[in-house]
Amino acid sequence: MGRRMNFTPRLPTIIVALALVLIGMLGTFGGLLPNIAGLGSEALGAWALIAGGAVMLLGMVFEGI
């Protein structure tokens, strides 16, 4: 067969993604993050959720991340 197309993310990748998702939840639904660089708490939380999802996807696609 060919090369594997997906991998299991490593523990550090999962921890970073989980931290970003928790920050995203606090900002988006709790409004608990400060305004940074003109972004409100909700926008900052949404970006953290997107970044957390991207980190997990990168961990599944690329081996060793």
C-alpha positions as CSV (number, residue, x, y, z in Angstrom):
1,M,0.0,0.0,0.0
2,G,1.0,3.7,0.2
3,R,2.0,6.0,2.9
4,R,-0.2,6.7,5.9
5,M,-2.3,9.8,5.5
6,N,-3.1,10.4,9.1
7,F,-1.3,10.1,12.4
8,T,-2.1,10.2,16.1
9,P,-1.2,13.7,17.6
10,R,1.5,13.6,20.3
11,L,0.6,14.5,23.9
12,P,2.2,18.0,23.7
13,T,0.1,18.8,20.6
14,I,-3.0,17.6,22.4
15,I,-2.2,19.7,25.5
16,V,-1.6,22.9,23.4
17,A,-4.8,22.3,21.4
18,L,-6.8,21.7,24.6
19,A,-5.4,24.9,26.2
20,L,-6.4,26.9,23.1
21,V,-9.9,25.4,23.1
22,L,-10.3,26.3,26.8
23,I,-9.1,29.8,26.2
24,G,-11.5,30.0,23.3
25,M,-14.4,28.8,25.3
26,L,-13.7,31.3,28.1
27,G,-13.4,34.2,25.6
28,T,-16.3,33.3,23.3
29,F,-18.9,32.1,25.8
30,G,-17.7,33.6,29.0
31,G,-16.4,37.0,27.9
32,L,-13.5,36.6,30.4
33,L,-10.6,37.6,28.2
34,P,-9.3,41.1,28.1
35,N,-9.4,43.2,24.9
36,I,-6.0,42.8,23.1
37,A,-4.9,44.7,20.0
38,G,-8.4,45.9,19.3
39,L,-10.0,42.5,19.5
40,G,-12.8,41.9,21.9
41,S,-13.1,38.9,24.1
42,E,-15.4,37.1,21.7
43,A,-13.2,37.6,18.7
44,L,-10.1,36.5,20.6
45,G,-11.9,33.4,21.8
46,A,-13.1,32.6,18.3
47,W,-9.5,32.9,17.0
48,A,-8.2,30.7,19.8
49,L,-10.8,28.0,18.9
50,I,-9.8,28.1,15.3
51,A,-6.1,27.9,16.3
52,G,-6.8,24.9,18.6
53,G,-8.6,23.1,15.8
54,A,-5.8,23.9,13.3
55,V,-3.2,22.5,15.8
56,M,-5.1,19.2,16.1
57,L,-5.5,18.9,12.3
58,L,-1.8,19.6,11.8
59,G,-1.0,17.0,14.4
60,M,-3.0,14.4,12.6
61,V,-1.6,15.2,9.1
62,F,2.1,15.6,9.9
63,E,4.0,13.0,11.8
64,G,5.8,14.3,14.9
65,I,3.8,17.4,15.5
